[in-house]
Amino acid sequence: MTIFQFGRTIHCACGARVGLEARIGPAITHPEPRFLVDAMLGGLARWLRILGFDTAYDPAIPDGELARRGLVEGRHILTRDRSFPEEWRVAQCTILTQEEVEAQLREVLERFRLKERIRLFSRCGVCNTLLEPLSRDEARDRVPPRVHEVYHGFASCPECGRTYWEGSHTRRMRERLREILEDDAQVQPPEA
């Protein structure tokens, strides 16, 4: 019988589940929670990034790599796979019970007490990197002329190069977040 790395368990010939005890893993010392979201929760990953939470996501990641990355990077694993913690014995794993993305988001915000930590639109929604402010002059060649003419607040992702601005899409996202969170105070634009 082989017990696999990172706490994977197996069924013994007698039918019992055998393996390592749940791993504590490295102590999570980050002041802000960091998440690793499994392939089933891509929509949740996007919303967590929009709210400013460090959320790693790879839709092609196998369970073994998910367990390894969670332990090595000190991230809380979020999944809907109820067998995952039994199979991989990862201590910092949360099984989400909700099916709808909005309900999952509320579940995570409540479970980790995150409402007061929201930093809306501070991370790249695609690659998870913290955004950096971009002046209007710097944004001139990076956005359509009409966008440059109408909008004033810009940000840039130093990793993937995407440029962001507070446009009508962000207003729609704020409205949707107000409905999800039922709390206007947490989704207001930052003071200029």
C-alpha positions as CSV (number, residue, x, y, z in Angstrom):
1,M,0.0,0.0,0.0
2,T,1.3,3.5,-0.9
3,I,0.3,6.7,0.8
4,F,0.7,9.5,-1.7
5,Q,2.4,12.9,-1.1
6,F,0.3,15.8,0.2
7,G,-2.0,13.6,2.3
8,R,-3.8,11.6,-0.4
9,T,-5.6,8.6,0.9
10,I,-6.6,5.4,-0.7
11,H,-9.1,2.6,-0.1
12,C,-7.5,-0.5,1.5
13,A,-8.5,-3.9,0.3
14,C,-10.7,-4.2,3.4
15,G,-12.7,-1.1,2.2
16,A,-11.3,1.3,4.9
17,R,-10.0,4.7,3.9
18,V,-6.3,4.9,4.9
19,G,-3.8,7.7,4.7
20,L,-2.1,10.5,6.5
21,E,-3.9,12.5,9.2
22,A,-5.1,15.9,8.0
23,R,-2.1,18.1,7.3
24,I,-1.8,21.4,9.2
25,G,0.5,22.7,6.5
26,P,2.5,25.8,6.9
27,A,0.9,28.4,9.1
28,I,-1.0,31.0,7.1
29,T,0.8,34.1,8.1
30,H,-0.6,36.5,5.5
31,P,-2.6,39.4,7.0
32,E,-5.2,38.9,4.3
33,P,-6.7,35.5,3.4
34,R,-5.4,34.0,0.1
35,F,-7.6,31.5,-1.8
36,L,-7.1,28.7,-4.3
37,V,-10.3,28.0,-6.1
38,D,-10.9,24.7,-7.9
39,A,-12.0,24.2,-11.5
40,M,-15.7,24.2,-10.5
41,L,-15.6,27.7,-9.1
42,G,-14.3,30.0,-11.9
43,G,-17.1,32.5,-11.5
44,L,-16.4,32.8,-7.8
45,A,-12.7,33.3,-8.5
46,R,-13.5,36.2,-10.7
47,W,-15.8,37.9,-8.1
48,L,-13.3,37.4,-5.3
49,R,-10.6,39.1,-7.5
50,I,-13.0,42.0,-8.3
51,L,-13.5,42.4,-4.5
52,G,-9.7,42.6,-4.1
53,F,-8.9,39.1,-2.6
54,D,-5.8,37.2,-3.7
55,T,-7.5,34.3,-5.6
56,A,-5.5,31.8,-7.6
57,Y,-7.5,29.8,-10.2
58,D,-6.6,27.4,-12.9
59,P,-9.5,25.6,-14.6
60,A,-7.2,22.7,-15.7
61,I,-5.6,22.1,-12.3
62,P,-5.9,18.4,-11.1
63,D,-6.8,17.7,-7.5
64,G,-3.2,16.6,-6.5
65,E,-1.8,19.9,-7.8
66,L,-4.6,21.8,-6.0
67,A,-3.7,20.2,-2.7
68,R,0.1,20.8,-3.3
69,R,-0.3,24.4,-4.2
70,G,-2.7,25.1,-1.3
71,L,-0.1,23.7,1.2
72,V,3.0,25.2,-0.4
73,E,1.5,28.7,-1.0
74,G,-0.5,28.8,2.3
75,R,-3.8,29.3,0.6
76,H,-7.3,28.3,1.7
77,I,-8.7,25.9,-0.9
78,L,-12.3,26.5,-1.9
79,T,-14.2,23.7,-3.6
80,R,-17.6,22.1,-4.0
81,D,-16.0,18.6,-4.2
82,R,-17.1,17.0,-0.9
83,S,-14.6,14.1,-1.4
84,F,-11.6,16.4,-1.8
85,P,-10.7,16.9,1.9
86,E,-11.2,13.2,2.6
87,E,-9.0,12.1,-0.3
88,W,-6.3,14.7,0.1
89,R,-6.4,15.4,3.9
90,V,-5.8,19.1,3.4
91,A,-6.7,21.0,6.6
92,Q,-7.2,24.4,5.0
93,C,-10.0,23.4,2.7
94,T,-13.6,24.8,2.7
95,I,-16.4,22.9,1.0
96,L,-18.9,25.4,-0.3
97,T,-22.5,24.3,-0.1
98,Q,-24.1,26.8,-2.4
99,E,-24.6,26.2,-6.2
100,E,-25.1,29.8,-7.5
101,V,-22.1,32.1,-7.8
102,E,-23.7,34.9,-5.9
103,A,-24.7,32.6,-3.0
104,Q,-21.1,31.1,-3.0
105,L,-19.7,34.7,-2.8
106,R,-21.9,35.5,0.2
107,E,-20.9,32.1,1.8
108,V,-17.2,32.9,1.4
109,L,-17.5,36.5,2.6
110,E,-19.4,35.4,5.7
111,R,-17.2,32.3,6.4
112,F,-14.0,34.3,6.3
113,R,-15.5,37.6,7.6
114,L,-14.4,39.5,4.6
115,K,-17.0,42.3,4.1
116,E,-14.8,44.9,5.9
117,R,-11.7,43.9,3.9
118,I,-13.2,44.5,0.4
119,R,-10.9,46.6,-1.9
120,L,-13.0,46.8,-5.0
121,F,-11.3,46.8,-8.3
122,S,-7.8,46.6,-6.8
123,R,-6.7,43.3,-8.6
124,C,-6.6,42.2,-12.2
125,G,-9.7,40.0,-12.8
126,V,-7.7,37.9,-15.3
127,C,-4.3,37.2,-13.6
128,N,-4.9,38.2,-10.0
129,T,-2.1,40.8,-9.8
130,L,-2.5,44.0,-7.8
131,L,-3.3,46.9,-10.1
132,E,-1.2,50.1,-10.2
133,P,-2.6,53.6,-10.8
134,L,-2.1,54.9,-14.3
135,S,-2.2,58.6,-15.2
136,R,-4.4,59.9,-18.0
137,D,-1.3,60.6,-20.0
138,E,0.0,57.1,-19.6
139,A,-3.4,55.7,-20.5
140,R,-3.8,57.8,-23.7
141,D,-2.2,55.1,-26.0
142,R,-3.6,52.2,-24.1
143,V,-7.4,52.9,-24.3
144,P,-9.8,53.9,-27.0
145,P,-9.8,57.7,-27.7
146,R,-13.5,58.0,-26.5
147,V,-12.6,56.3,-23.2
148,H,-9.6,58.6,-22.7
149,E,-11.9,61.6,-23.4
150,V,-14.7,60.6,-21.0
151,Y,-13.0,58.8,-18.1
152,H,-10.3,60.0,-15.6
153,G,-9.4,57.1,-13.3
154,F,-7.2,54.4,-14.8
155,A,-5.3,51.4,-13.5
156,S,-2.9,49.0,-15.1
157,C,-1.9,45.4,-14.4
158,P,1.9,45.2,-14.3
159,E,1.8,41.5,-15.0
160,C,-0.5,41.1,-18.1
161,G,-0.6,44.7,-19.2
162,R,-4.4,45.1,-19.1
163,T,-5.8,48.6,-18.5
164,Y,-8.8,49.3,-16.4
165,W,-11.1,52.3,-15.9
166,E,-14.3,53.1,-14.0
167,G,-16.8,52.9,-16.8
168,S,-20.4,51.8,-17.2
169,H,-19.3,48.1,-16.7
170,T,-18.0,49.0,-13.2
171,R,-21.3,50.7,-12.4
172,R,-23.2,47.6,-13.4
173,M,-20.9,45.4,-11.3
174,R,-21.4,47.7,-8.3
175,E,-25.1,47.4,-8.7
176,R,-24.9,43.7,-8.9
177,L,-22.6,43.6,-5.8
178,R,-25.1,45.7,-3.9
179,E,-27.8,43.1,-4.6
180,I,-25.5,40.2,-3.7
181,L,-24.1,41.8,-0.5
182,E,-27.2,43.8,0.5
183,D,-24.8,46.5,1.8
184,D,-24.3,49.7,-0.2
185,A,-21.4,50.9,2.0
186,Q,-19.0,48.1,0.8
187,V,-19.3,48.8,-2.9
188,Q,-18.9,52.5,-3.1
189,P,-16.0,53.9,-5.2
190,P,-12.9,54.9,-3.2
191,E,-12.6,58.5,-2.2
192,A,-10.5,60.5,-4.7
